[in-house]
Amino acid sequence: MTDIRQDLGNRSDIAAIAALLPLAGLRIADVGCGPGDIARALADAGATVLAAEPDPIQAAKNRVAPPIANVTFVEAPAEKLPIDDGSLDAVFFFRSLHHVPVAHMDAALAEAARVLNPDGALCIVEPGMTGTHFPVMRPFHDETHVRNAAQAALARSASRLFRSETHFGYTMTPRYPDFEAMVARVTGQTFNNISRDRVETDEVRALFEAGRSSTGDYAFDQPMLLNLYRGPL
């Protein structure tokens, strides 16, 4: 089946979600939350958020970080959430489904359906593999296999777990003041464990330089794929 997506234009993650779901008052799980940036934005929009992170290093950082109002951090894998059946209004995976081990992706989607109430929504946001940002990342962190696996799991499992599904797309514009800023960002993620020597190559520098903008910084296009599922069966 052709994947037909409604284009939401150039938006941030939260702006894309807010266009589709009223967040105020929702009980939400942010699965694979990383340092909690999205969880904070969801809470700022009025939601109560359980932020689950499987990486023990990042989870330990979350436990000792300054508290965020209406956000509770837990260490847990996507396929085994410490959440009661049918207790949430929404579950979000922001760029995190492709980080779930491929063998556990289907179980993670089933787990999301388990914790949602009958009218709940599952939102999956995954980076696309077109645009100008992916080619810069690919030489040192090629996610082609896991991103394709995530889309296959959605087609295979999520479609049969929910009453309805709709597909959207939007574009983000990652910007960096210089090459060092990009290196610092990608090497600072404990769940990816990327060393500087893999990034600081002539090939990556040339690809990065192609993103120089008229204002002197570096800007890239990153298409995003958003799947919204409603009503767990």
C-alpha positions as CSV (number, residue, x, y, z in Angstrom):
1,M,0.0,0.0,0.0
2,T,1.3,3.5,-0.9
3,D,2.2,5.6,2.1
4,I,0.2,8.8,1.6
5,R,1.1,11.5,4.1
6,Q,-0.5,14.8,4.8
7,D,2.2,17.5,4.8
8,L,2.3,19.6,7.9
9,G,5.0,21.9,6.5
10,N,8.0,23.1,8.4
11,R,7.4,22.6,12.1
12,S,9.0,21.6,15.4
13,D,8.1,18.3,16.9
14,I,5.8,19.8,19.5
15,A,4.1,22.1,16.9
16,A,3.4,19.1,14.7
17,I,1.9,17.1,17.6
18,A,-0.1,20.1,18.9
19,A,-1.7,20.4,15.4
20,L,-3.1,16.9,15.8
21,L,-3.7,16.4,19.5
22,P,-4.9,18.7,22.3
23,L,-2.1,18.0,24.9
24,A,-3.5,19.9,27.9
25,G,-4.7,17.5,30.5
26,L,-3.5,14.3,28.8
27,R,-1.7,11.5,30.7
28,I,1.3,10.6,28.4
29,A,4.2,8.3,28.2
30,D,7.3,9.5,26.3
31,V,9.1,6.3,25.4
32,G,12.8,6.6,24.8
33,C,12.8,10.1,26.3
34,G,16.6,10.7,26.2
35,P,17.4,13.8,28.4
36,G,13.8,14.8,28.5
37,D,13.6,17.7,26.1
38,I,10.3,16.5,24.5
39,A,8.9,15.4,27.9
40,R,9.5,19.0,29.1
41,A,7.8,20.4,26.1
42,L,4.8,18.1,26.5
43,A,4.5,19.1,30.2
44,D,4.8,22.8,29.2
45,A,1.8,22.2,26.9
46,G,-0.2,20.9,29.9
47,A,0.3,17.2,29.9
48,T,1.4,14.9,32.7
49,V,4.3,12.8,31.5
50,L,6.0,9.6,32.4
51,A,9.3,9.7,30.6
52,A,10.8,6.3,30.1
53,E,14.5,5.8,29.1
54,P,16.1,2.4,28.7
55,D,19.8,3.5,28.4
56,P,21.2,3.2,32.0
57,I,23.7,6.0,31.6
58,Q,21.1,8.5,30.4
59,A,18.5,7.2,32.9
60,A,21.0,7.8,35.8
61,K,21.5,11.4,34.5
62,N,17.7,11.9,34.4
63,R,17.4,10.8,38.1
64,V,19.8,13.4,39.4
65,A,18.8,16.3,37.0
66,P,16.7,19.1,38.4
67,P,13.1,18.1,38.5
68,I,10.7,19.1,35.8
69,A,7.1,19.9,36.8
70,N,4.6,17.2,35.8
71,V,7.4,14.9,34.4
72,T,8.4,11.6,36.2
73,F,11.5,9.8,34.9
74,V,11.8,6.1,35.0
75,E,14.3,3.6,33.6
76,A,12.5,1.1,31.5
77,P,12.6,-0.5,28.0
78,A,9.8,0.2,25.5
79,E,8.6,-3.4,25.7
80,K,8.2,-3.4,29.5
81,L,6.7,-0.2,30.7
82,P,5.9,0.2,34.5
83,I,2.4,1.4,33.6
84,D,-1.0,0.0,34.4
85,D,-3.3,-1.4,31.6
86,G,-5.5,1.2,30.0
87,S,-4.2,4.1,32.1
88,L,-2.8,6.6,29.6
89,D,-4.3,8.9,27.0
90,A,-1.3,8.9,24.7
91,V,2.1,7.2,24.1
92,F,4.8,9.0,22.1
93,F,7.9,7.6,20.4
94,F,10.0,10.6,19.3
95,R,12.8,9.3,17.1
96,S,13.0,6.3,19.5
97,L,11.3,3.4,17.8
98,H,14.4,2.7,15.6
99,H,16.5,2.6,18.8
100,V,14.5,-0.3,20.1
101,P,16.2,-3.6,19.4
102,V,14.7,-4.9,16.1
103,A,13.6,-8.1,17.8
104,H,11.6,-6.1,20.4
105,M,9.9,-3.5,18.1
106,D,6.7,-5.5,17.7
107,A,6.5,-6.1,21.5
108,A,7.1,-2.4,22.1
109,L,4.1,-1.4,19.9
110,A,1.9,-4.0,21.7
111,E,3.0,-2.6,25.0
112,A,2.0,0.9,23.9
113,A,-1.5,-0.5,23.0
114,R,-1.7,-2.2,26.4
115,V,-1.2,1.0,28.5
116,L,-3.6,3.1,26.4
117,N,-7.3,3.7,27.3
118,P,-9.9,2.7,24.7
119,D,-9.8,6.2,23.1
120,G,-6.0,6.6,23.4
121,A,-3.5,7.6,20.8
122,L,-0.1,6.2,19.8
123,C,2.2,8.7,18.0
124,I,5.3,7.5,16.3
125,V,7.7,10.2,14.9
126,E,10.6,8.8,12.9
127,P,13.3,10.6,10.8
128,G,13.0,10.1,7.1
129,M,16.0,9.2,5.0
130,T,15.7,12.0,2.4
131,G,16.7,15.6,2.8
132,T,20.2,17.0,3.3
133,H,20.7,16.1,7.0
134,F,20.8,12.3,6.6
135,P,23.7,12.2,4.2
136,V,25.8,14.2,6.7
137,M,25.1,11.6,9.5
138,R,25.3,8.5,7.4
139,P,29.1,8.1,7.0
140,F,29.5,7.7,10.8
141,H,26.1,6.6,11.9
142,D,24.2,4.8,9.2
143,E,20.7,4.0,10.5
144,T,19.2,2.8,7.3
145,H,18.6,-0.8,8.6
146,V,17.0,0.2,11.9
147,R,14.9,3.0,10.4
148,N,13.6,0.6,7.7
149,A,12.9,-2.0,10.5
150,A,10.9,0.5,12.4
151,Q,8.7,1.3,9.4
152,A,8.3,-2.4,8.8
153,A,7.2,-3.0,12.4
154,L,4.6,-0.2,12.1
155,A,3.2,-1.7,8.9
156,R,3.2,-5.2,10.4
157,S,2.0,-4.6,14.0
158,A,0.7,-1.2,14.7
159,S,-1.9,-1.3,11.9
160,R,-3.5,-4.4,13.5
161,L,-3.4,-3.1,17.1
162,F,-5.5,0.1,16.5
163,R,-8.9,1.0,15.0
164,S,-7.5,3.8,12.9
165,E,-4.3,5.2,11.6
166,T,-3.3,8.4,9.8
167,H,0.1,9.4,8.3
168,F,1.7,12.8,8.3
169,G,5.0,14.4,7.3
170,Y,6.7,17.6,8.3
171,T,10.2,19.0,7.9
172,M,12.6,20.2,10.5
173,T,15.7,22.4,9.9
174,P,18.6,21.3,12.1
175,R,21.0,24.2,12.4
176,Y,24.6,24.4,13.7
177,P,26.9,27.4,14.2
178,D,29.9,25.4,13.1
179,F,31.3,21.9,12.5
180,E,32.4,21.5,16.2
181,A,28.8,22.1,17.4
182,M,27.6,19.2,15.2
183,V,30.4,17.0,16.5
184,A,29.6,17.8,20.1
185,R,25.9,17.0,19.6
186,V,26.3,13.6,18.0
187,T,29.1,12.5,20.3
188,G,27.2,13.5,23.4
189,Q,24.5,10.9,23.1
190,T,25.2,8.0,25.3
191,F,22.6,5.8,23.6
192,N,24.6,6.0,20.3
193,N,28.2,6.0,21.5
194,I,29.7,7.8,18.5
195,S,33.4,8.6,18.9
196,R,34.9,11.8,17.6
197,D,37.3,10.1,15.2
198,R,34.4,8.7,13.2
199,V,32.9,12.2,12.7
200,E,36.0,14.3,12.2
201,T,36.8,13.0,8.7
202,D,37.3,14.8,5.4
203,E,34.2,13.2,4.0
204,V,31.9,14.4,6.7
205,R,33.5,17.8,6.7
206,A,32.8,18.2,3.0
207,L,29.1,17.1,3.4
208,F,28.7,19.4,6.3
209,E,30.2,22.4,4.4
210,A,27.5,22.0,1.7
211,G,25.0,23.1,4.3
212,R,26.5,26.6,4.8
213,S,23.7,29.1,4.7
214,S,23.7,32.8,3.6
215,T,23.9,33.8,7.3
216,G,27.1,31.9,7.9
217,D,25.7,29.0,10.0
218,Y,24.9,25.5,8.6
219,A,21.3,24.4,7.9
220,F,19.9,21.1,6.7
221,D,16.5,19.7,5.9
222,Q,15.3,16.7,7.9
223,P,11.9,15.3,6.8
224,M,10.0,13.6,9.6
225,L,7.4,10.8,9.4
226,L,4.6,10.9,11.8
227,N,2.1,8.0,12.3
228,L,-0.9,8.5,14.5
229,Y,-2.9,5.5,15.7
230,R,-6.1,5.7,17.7
231,G,-8.2,3.3,19.6
232,P,-6.3,0.2,20.7
233,L,-8.1,-3.0,20.0
